[in-house]
Amino acid sequence: MRFIIGLALILPIILTACSEGENNNIPSVMVKNPAEGGFVTQEVSIPLDEEYRGWLLKEVASEWRENASGEATLYAYIQMEPGAEKEFSLVQTKESVTDTAHAELSVRSGGQWEGAAYTADGFSFQPVESFTAPSQLTDHSYFLKYEGPGWENDKIGYRLYLDWRNAIDVFAKTSDDVVLPQVGNDGYDAYHKLADWGGDALKVGKSLGLGALGRQVEEGVLHFQYVDDTRWALTENTHLTAAFNVSYSNWRTRENSNDGVDVETRYKINTGDASTRITVKTSSPTSNIVTGLVAHEGMTKIAFAEGKWGVIATWGEQSVLSDNDLLGLAVFYQLDEVSSVAKGEFDHLITFKPATSFEYEIMAYWPARDRAENPKASFETLLRQKVRALNHGLQVM
C-alpha cells in the first residue's frame, strides 16, 4: 500500500528516555523529516503500549482516537524543517485540547416543503450526524444551512453543495477559531459578505469549484443531476481532525442510461494543514470521472509534478470578499491515477483512470489573513512544500 499522509501510518516506535536528572523515566518519540520532505504540518500515528494511554506529546498538537482497525492510537500534528530529527516527550496532562477542526451538516426545521423549496418563518437549523437528501432537494431549496456540509480547521474552511451541483466552495477565515457552528444561522446571504470571522470567498458558477467530482460527457462536465439518492454521514469530529462521507447511488449520465455507478467519497481535514484529503471509491471502474478547479479569467495557472504527485493551481483576484482580493486554489493528484489534465469550459479538469478507488487533495490559501509581503511567492512555496511532503512524509523512528 502506498504511503498516504493523513491516514493512520503505523510505524515502529522506540521509546527513549531523557538523559538528565529526574526526567530520565519520561518516554519520548523520535520523528524525522527526510531531507526531501516538506515544511508543512503533517499527521503521524504513534502506537503506544497500554500504560501510556492518555499521554500526549509535548510541544505539538496531539490526541487519542481509534485507527482504521479500531485500536486506540495517538495522533500528532507536526511541522519540521526538512532533514531535521527531533525528540518529542510524552507527558501526562489533564489540559483540554483546543478544538481546531470541525465538520457539520445542519437541517432547517419548523417549516414545510412547497415544491422544491422549504419555507419557514425564520431560520432554525439542527445539526445531524447522518442525512439522506430528499428527492426534491435542489439548488436554493433553503433546507440545509449554507446548502450542505461545511468543514474547517485553524487555517481555512470549505462547504459542499449537497445537491445536483455537488461543487466545493471556500470559506476564508480570519482566525484559528472554529466558526462554522455560528455561520449561516441567519439565512443565506450574510456569509457572502466579509465578516469578523471571514466569509464565502469563491464564485463557483457552473464549475466544480475546488476539487469536486464530475463526469466528462460529450456536452461537457456533468455534475450529479442523475442519482438515485445522496447520503451524508459524519465519521469523525474530534479536537484536531474532522471527516465525513458522502455516498451517491447509481450516478449516471442520463436519466435512463445504464452507465450508473455507486460512489462513496470521504473528506478529511486535520489541524494545521489547509488541505483536505478526498478518498473516492466506486462500484466499478469508470473512464470519465473528473475533478476540477474553477477556471476564472485572468488568473495565473501554476502546474508542476514532482515524484509521484502533481498539482494544478490558480492564483489571482478570484476572491469575491472585497475588491482585488487574492485567493490561491490547488488540487494535488497522484500521477499514476490520472490519465489527463486539460482545460474545460469552466474548469481545469483532471481525468482519473478507470479504477475503483483513488485519492487526491484540495487546498485554498487566502493571503489577506497572513498579510504576507509577497503572497504569490508564499503560495508557490506552500505548493512546493506540500508536494514534497506528499512524496516524503514524516517518519516515526
N, C-alpha and C positions, 0 to 999 in steps of 0.2 A: 504493500500500500504506500502510495506516495506521501511525502511529508506535507502536512497542511497546518499552517499557523491558525490558531483559534480552535482547533479540535483537540481532544484530550490525548496529547502525545505523552506516552508513558515511557520514561527513560530511567535507567538505573540511577540510584542516588546514593551518595556516600555521606553519612552524617559525620562531620568533623567537629572537633572541639576547639574553642578559642584557647589561646595558649597562655593567657595571663591571669594570674590571681584567682579570684573567686568565681570567675566566669568559665573555668575550664570544663564545666559539665554542660554548658549550653550548646545544643546541637545547631548545626548550620548547614546551609546548602550552597554549593558552588555552581555558578552559572557562567557560561561563556558565550560571547557573541563572536562568531567567526569573523576573520578579517574581511571577508567578502560580504558580511552581513550589513543590515541597515540600521540606522539610528531612528527607530520608531518603537512605540510601545507594543510589546508582544505578549501573548498569553503562553504560559508554560504550566504544565501539570506536574505535581510533585507527590509521588506515592510515599506515604509515611507509615510507620508502624502505629498500631492502635494506641500506644501510650502517648503519642503526640497529637491525638485527635483534639482539635480546637486550637492548637498553636498556630500562630500566624508569622509571616515573615516580617522582620523589622525593616523599616525604611521604604517599603513598597506596598502597594495595594495588594491584598490577598484575601481569599475567603475559601471556606469549605463548601463543597457541594458534590453531588453524585456525578460520576463519569458515565460514559455510554453503557457501561456494564453494571451500573447501579452501585458502584463502590464509592465510598466517601473518599474524596481526593482534595488536596489543597491546590488551588489555582492561584497563580501570581501573575502580575502585570508589570513588566519590567522594560525599561528603556536603558540601553547601554551603548557606549561607543563601540564601533566595530573593532574587533581584535582584543577587546577587554575581557578580563575574567574578574569576577567579584564573588566574595563570600557573604551570604546573607544569613544573619542569625535568626533562629526561630525563637519566638517569645510567647509566653502565656499572658494573655491580656483579656480584660473584660470590657475594653473600649469598643464601642459600636463602630462598624464600618460605614462610612458615609455612602449614601446612595448616589451613584454617578451613572447608572444605566437604568433604562426603563422602557417597557413596551406596553401598549394598551389598545383596546378597542372598546368604544362606548356607544351604546344604542339609545336612541331617543325614546322617551316614554311619555305617557299622558295624552296621546293623540290617536289618530286613526289614519289608515290608508285611504286616499282618494285617487284611484288610478295608480300612477307611478310616483305619486308624491305623498309624503307623510305630513299631515297637518296637525298642529297642536298649538295651544296658547302658551307661548314662551318656549324656553329650551331647557329641558331636563334630560340629562343623559346618565345612563347607568353602565358602569364598566362590566364587562363579561369576560369569562375565560375561554369560552367557545361560542361559535356563531355559525349558523347556516344562512346564507343570503336568501331572502325571499325572492320568488320568481319575478316580482315587479320592480325589484331594486335596480336603479339605473343611475346615470349621472344626474346630480342635483335632485335627488329624491328627498333630501333633508331628513334622513333617517339615522345616519351614522355621523358621529362627531368628526369634524373635518374629513368626512367622506370615506373613512376607512381606518385601518390600524396606523398608529404612529409609534415610532421608536426613536430613542435618543441616547446619547451619553454626554460626557462633560464637554465634548467638542462641537457636536452638530446634532441635528435631528432630521428625520425623514417621515414621510407618510406614503401610503399606498392607496390609490383609489380602488376600493373593493367593489368595482362594478365592471362593466364591459371594457372600460378604458384601461384598467389594470396598469396605470402609469405610476411612476415613483416621483415624488416631489421632495423638495428640500426645505427644512426649517433651519434658518440661520439662528444661532444663539449668541447672546451677549455675555453669558456666564457659564460656570460649571454646573449650576443647579439643575435638578430635574424640574422641568417646567410644564411638560405636556398635560399633566392632570388638570392644569388650570387654563389650558388653551382651548378655545372653541366652545366654551360653555355658554357664551353669549351670542351664539349664532354662527353664520357662515361668512362674515365679512371682515370682522376685526383682525383676524390673524393674517390677512393680506396686507396689513399696514404695519410698518415698523413700530414696535412697542418696546417697553423696557426690557422684556425677555428676549426679543428678536422678532422674527416674522417669517412668513412663507415667501421664499426668495426666488423661486423658479417659475417661469412661464412655460408650462408643458405643452399647451396647444394640442395638436394632433399627433404628437410624438409619443415615444415610450417613456419620456422623461429621462431619469437617470437609472438605466440598467434594468428596466422591466422586461418581461418576455413578450414576444410576438411570434407570428408565423409569416414567413415570406411567401406571398402568393402572387399571381400574375398582376393583380391590380395594385399591389404594394404590400404594406405590412398590416396583417390582420391582428387585431387585439383579441379580446375574449368575448366576441359577440355571440359565439355559439358554444355554450357549455350546458350540461345538464344541471349541475349545481356547483356552488363555490362554498367552501368551508374554511373557517379560520379557527386556530387554537393556540392559546398561549402555552408555551412549553417551559420557559424559564423567565424568571423576573427577580433576580437576586440583587444584591447591592451593586455588583460590578459587571454583570452581564445580563442581557435580555435576548430572548429568542421566541419566535413563533412560527407556526406552519400555516401555509395556505394551500389547499388542495382543490383541484378542478377535475370534474368528472366529464369524460367524453368531449374534450376540447377538439373541435373540428373546424374545417374551413368553409363549410356551407351548412345550412340547416339540416339537409337530408343526406349529406355526404357520408361515406363510410371510412373516412380517414381519422376518426376520433382517437384520441389518446388521453389517458389519465395522467395528470401531472401533480406532483407534490413538491412544494418549494419550502425551504427553511431559511429564515432570515435571522442572523445573529449579529449582535453588536457588543463589543467589550469596552470597558472603561479605557480612556487614554488614546484610543485609536479611532479616527473619524470614519474608517471604512466599515462596511457591512459585508459579511460573508453570506452569499446566496448559494444554497445547495439545491440542485434540481434532480428529481427522479421522475422517470416516465415509464409508462406501462409497456412501451415498445419503442425501438429506435425510430426517430423521425428526422428527416433530412432538412426540414425547412424552419426549424426553431432558431430564433434570433434573439439577441438582446440589443439594446440601442442606447444611444446618447444623443439627446436633442441637439440638432444642428442649427443654432441660431446664426443668422447672417452676421458677418463681420468679426466672428470670434477666431482667435488663434487656435489652430489644431496642433496638438502635441501627440506624437505616437512613436514608440520605440519598443524594442524587445531585448531582453537580456536573460540568458539562461533558459529556463522553462516557461517564463512568463512574458507577456506583452501588456501594453497599456495603450489605450486611446483616451485622450483628454481634450477638453476645450477650456479656453481662458478668455476672459474679457468682461465687458459690461453687460452681463446677462442676468444680473440680479434685478428684480423689479421693486426692491425695497426703497430705493432712492435713485436719483439721477446719477449716472456714471458709477453705479455701484458694481464692484468687481466680484466675480464668482468663478471658482475653478471646479470643474466636474471631471470625473475619471471613472473608467471601467477597466479593471485588471482581469486578464483572462489567461488560461493555460494554453500554450501554443499547440500542444498535441490534441486538444479538444475542439479546435476551431478550424473550419475549412476556408473562411474568407473574412476579410474586413473591407467594407465598401461604404460609399456614401449613398444613402437612400433619399427619398423625397423630403422627409422630416428629421431623419436621424443619421448618425454614423452607426452602421449596422455591423454586428459581429454574428456570423452564422456558425452554429455549432455542428460538428459532425454527428451523424446518426449514432446515438448512444442511449442507454437507459439511465445514465447519471452523469452529471458534470457540475462544476463549481466555478464561481467567479466572485469578484468583489467590486463594490462600488464605493466611491468616496466623493465628498464635497468639501470645499475649502472656501470659507468666507473671510477674506483678509481684513475686513473692517473691524473685526473683533480684536485681532492681534496688532493692528496698526503697524505692520511690517514696513520697513523703509523701502524695500524692493519686493512687493508682493508677488509679482510674476516669477522672480527668481526663487522666492521661498516656496511657491507652489511646485516649480520644476524640481527643486531639491527634494521636496516631500515625495514626489512621484518616484524619483530615483531611489530614495531610501526605502520606500515601500516595496518596490520591485526586488531590491536586494534582500530585504527581509523575507519576502515570499520564497526566494530561492535558497536562502541560507538563514534558517531560523535560529533562535536561541537554543542553547544546549544545556541541559542539566547534567553536570559532571558526576 
